């Protein structure tokens, strides 16, 4: 039971960090496109 609990916590931590990395990457792309649009104007 203790092992299963540790696995669940580990999976949650990995999943959240994975989601955070993807969202930050998307935010960087959106921000970069906004900067490009500002430069074109």
C-alpha positions in Angstrom: 0.0 0.0 0.0 2.8 2.4 0.9 4.5 1.6 -2.4 1.4 2.2 -4.4 1.0 5.6 -2.6 4.5 6.5 -3.5 3.9 5.5 -7.2 0.8 7.7 -7.3 2.7 10.7 -5.9 5.5 10.1 -8.3 3.2 9.8 -11.3 1.3 13.0 -10.2 4.6 14.9 -9.9 5.8 13.7 -13.3 2.5 14.5 -14.9 2.3 18.0 -13.5 5.9 18.8 -14.4 5.2 17.5 -17.9 2.0 19.6 -18.3 3.9 22.7 -16.9 6.7 22.2 -19.5 4.2 21.9 -22.4 2.2 24.9 -21.2 5.4 27.0 -20.8 6.5 26.0 -24.3 3.1 26.9 -25.8 3.2 30.3 -23.9 6.7 30.9 -25.2 5.6 30.3 -28.8 2.5 32.5 -28.4 4.7 35.2 -26.8 7.2 34.9 -29.6 4.5 35.2 -32.3 3.2 38.4 -30.5 6.8 39.8 -30.5 7.1 39.0 -34.2 3.8 40.8 -34.9 4.9 43.8 -33.0 8.2 43.9 -34.9 6.3 43.7 -38.2 4.1 46.7 -37.2 
